[in-house]
Amino acid sequence: MKKSYYAIIPANVRYDKRLTDGAKLLYGEITALCNQEGYCWASNSYFAELYQVSNVTISKWVNQLARKGYIDTKINYKEGTKQILNRYIRIVNDPIKENFNTSQRKVNDPIKENFKDNNTVNNTSNNTSNKDIHVREIFDHYLSKKIVQHRKLTNAMRTAINARLRDYSLDDLKKAIDNYDQVIKSDDYWFTHKYPLIDLMREKDITRFLDESDPLNNFRKKGQAQQSSNFEYDPNVDSF
């Protein structure tokens, strides 16, 4: 893969405290690759090898950038399957144009400033509502699997789910629940422990069932030796 001579990390990305340093560096790499065709087609494996980290770590960085609105991703699947054929990443805003626009000095318009303030309040309210919707959607999705039936969505569950939504997309978490459900209910797999939702949302556990972790292969039975490698569950360990 040809690399561009330069990468761009605009100020709004560099100083966004919601992003990890790795996500900011990845943004710069994506801009460099986008300089060639207008989009980036590199896989998580490519970036993982480039930065000497895991595919799961790269997935976290990509999801951070997507959720904060800095990039847009599109995935093409093999027809009739969940097998990923290719993924395209585009920069949402052109960093060069954005840098040019922010450098222009403008006279403050009180009416516009007031309008912006009102929009900020509305956007904050909308973001909070979206978070609540996503939390509820994950809760309902988990209940639909009939693994452990919870009577209500508790504050502790909300905290656990929100902690994961900081690093993963809604679709990632729902797919992880699907993978987990398939693993514990099928005789093809050796893992059988039934997690309550709050335990499944712990980082060390949910990451084991993400697509990048390949759970449908890693938990598949491979004779008695594989079954004996089952880890010992410790309910006192909490990572979120």
C-alpha positions in Angstrom: 0.0 0.0 0.0 1.4 3.4 -1.0 1.7 5.9 1.8 1.2 9.6 1.4 4.0 12.0 2.3 2.0 13.8 4.9 -0.9 13.3 7.4 -3.2 15.9 8.9 -4.5 16.0 12.4 -6.6 19.3 12.8 -6.9 21.1 16.1 -10.4 19.8 16.9 -9.0 16.3 16.8 -5.7 17.0 18.5 -7.3 18.6 21.5 -10.4 16.4 21.8 -10.0 15.0 25.3 -12.6 12.3 24.5 -10.1 10.7 22.1 -7.2 8.5 23.1 -3.8 9.4 21.7 -3.9 6.3 19.5 -7.2 7.4 18.0 -5.7 10.8 17.1 -2.7 9.2 15.5 -4.9 6.8 13.6 -6.9 9.8 12.3 -3.7 11.2 10.8 -2.9 7.9 9.1 -6.4 7.8 7.7 -6.1 11.3 6.2 -2.8 10.2 4.6 -4.4 7.2 2.9 -7.5 9.2 1.9 -5.2 11.6 0.0 -4.9 8.9 -2.7 -8.5 8.0 -3.5 -10.6 10.1 -1.3 -11.2 7.2 1.0 -9.2 4.7 3.1 -9.6 1.0 2.5 -7.0 -0.3 5.0 -8.1 -3.1 7.3 -7.8 -3.3 11.1 -5.0 -5.9 10.6 -3.0 -3.4 8.5 -3.2 -0.7 11.2 -2.6 -3.2 13.9 0.7 -4.3 12.3 1.6 -0.7 11.5 1.3 0.4 15.2 2.1 -3.0 16.8 -1.3 -3.2 18.7 -4.2 -5.7 18.5 -7.1 -5.6 16.0 -9.4 -5.0 19.0 -7.4 -1.8 19.9 -7.7 -0.6 16.3 -11.4 -1.3 16.4 -11.7 0.9 19.5 -9.9 3.7 17.9 -12.0 3.6 14.7 -15.2 3.5 16.7 -14.1 6.5 18.8 -13.5 8.5 15.7 -16.8 7.4 14.1 -18.9 8.1 17.2 -17.3 11.6 17.6 -18.2 12.4 13.9 -14.7 12.6 12.6 -14.9 9.7 10.1 -17.6 7.8 8.3 -17.3 4.0 7.7 -19.1 1.7 5.2 -18.7 -2.1 5.3 -19.6 -4.4 2.4 -20.4 -8.0 3.4 -20.4 -11.1 1.3 -23.9 -11.7 0.1 -26.0 -13.6 2.6 -23.2 -13.8 5.2 -21.6 -11.6 7.9 -18.2 -12.0 6.2 -16.6 -8.6 5.6 -15.4 -8.1 2.0 -14.1 -4.6 2.4 -14.5 -1.5 4.5 -14.2 2.1 3.4 -13.4 5.0 5.7 -13.9 8.6 4.7 -13.0 11.8 6.6 -16.2 13.6 7.4 -14.8 17.1 7.1 -11.9 18.2 5.0 -9.1 19.1 7.5 -7.5 21.6 5.1 -10.7 23.4 4.4 -11.7 23.3 8.1 -8.3 24.8 9.1 -8.8 27.5 6.5 -12.2 28.4 7.8 -11.3 28.5 11.4 -8.4 30.9 10.6 -10.8 33.5 9.2 -11.6 36.3 11.6 -15.3 37.1 11.8 -17.4 39.8 13.5 -19.6 38.3 16.2 -23.3 38.5 15.5 -25.2 38.5 18.9 -28.3 36.9 17.3 -26.2 34.1 15.8 -24.3 33.6 19.0 -27.5 33.3 20.9 -28.8 30.8 18.3 -25.6 28.8 18.7 -26.0 28.7 22.5 -29.5 27.4 22.2 -28.4 24.8 19.7 -25.7 23.7 22.1 -28.3 23.1 24.8 -30.5 21.2 22.4 -27.6 19.1 21.1 -26.6 18.2 24.6 -30.1 17.2 25.3 -30.3 15.1 22.1 -27.0 13.4 22.8 -28.3 12.4 26.3 -31.5 11.1 24.8 -29.5 9.1 22.2 -27.4 7.6 25.0 -30.5 6.5 26.9 -31.9 5.0 23.8 -28.8 3.0 23.1 -28.6 1.8 26.6 -32.2 0.6 26.5 -31.6 -1.0 23.1 -28.7 -3.0 24.4 -30.7 -4.0 27.5 -33.7 -5.2 25.4 -31.4 -7.0 23.0 -29.8 -8.9 25.8 -33.2 -9.8 27.3 -34.4 -11.1 23.9 -31.7 -13.8 24.1 -33.3 -15.2 27.4 -29.9 -15.8 29.0 -30.5 -14.2 32.4 -33.9 -12.4 32.8 -33.5 -9.1 34.6 -36.6 -7.4 35.9 -35.5 -3.9 35.2 -32.6 -1.8 33.9 -30.6 -0.7 37.0 -28.3 2.3 37.4 -25.4 -0.2 37.7 -26.3 -1.7 34.3 -26.5 1.8 32.8 -23.0 2.6 34.1 -21.6 -0.6 32.7 -23.2 -0.2 29.3 -22.2 3.4 29.0 -18.6 2.5 29.8 -18.6 0.1 26.8 -20.3 2.6 24.5 -17.4 4.9 25.0 -15.2 2.4 23.2 -17.5 0.4 21.0 -20.5 1.2 18.7 -24.0 0.1 19.4 -23.8 -2.4 16.6 -20.5 -3.8 17.9 -22.1 -4.5 21.3 -25.2 -6.0 19.9 -23.2 -8.3 17.6 -21.0 -9.3 20.6 -24.2 -10.3 22.5 -25.3 -12.3 19.4 -22.0 -14.1 19.3 -22.1 -14.8 23.1 -25.6 -16.1 22.8 -24.6 -18.5 20.0 -21.6 -19.7 21.9 -23.3 -20.6 25.1 -26.4 -22.2 23.5 -24.7 -24.4 20.9 -23.1 -27.8 21.5 -20.4 -26.8 19.1 -18.7 -24.6 21.7 -17.1 -25.3 25.1 -17.9 -22.0 26.8 -21.2 -22.3 28.8 -21.1 -19.6 31.5 -24.2 -17.4 31.6 -23.3 -13.8 32.3 -25.8 -11.4 33.8 -25.8 -8.3 31.6 -23.7 -6.2 34.0 -20.9 -8.9 34.0 -21.0 -9.3 30.2 -20.5 -5.6 29.8 -17.1 -5.7 31.6 -14.4 -4.9 29.1 -12.4 -8.0 29.6 -15.5 -10.1 28.9 -17.3 -8.2 26.1 -14.1 -8.0 24.0 -13.9 -11.8 23.9 -17.1 -11.9 21.9 -16.5 -9.1 19.4 -16.1 -10.1 15.8 -12.4 -9.0 15.9 -11.8 -11.6 18.6 -13.3 -14.3 16.4 -15.3 -16.0 19.2 -17.1 -18.5 16.9 -13.7 -20.1 16.2 -11.9 -19.5 19.5 -14.6 -21.1 21.6 -15.3 -23.9 19.2 -14.8 -27.4 20.6 -11.5 -29.0 19.6 -11.4 -32.1 21.7 -11.0 -32.6 25.5 -7.8 -30.6 25.6 -9.5 -27.4 24.3 -12.3 -27.8 26.8 -9.9 -28.0 29.7 -8.6 -24.6 28.8 -11.8 -23.0 30.0 -11.0 -20.1 32.3 -12.2 -20.0 35.9 -14.8 -17.3 36.3 -14.2 -14.9 39.2 -17.3 -12.8 40.0 -15.3 -10.5 42.2 -13.2 -9.1 39.3 -14.6 -6.0 37.8 -12.9 -3.9 35.0 -15.4 -1.3 34.1 
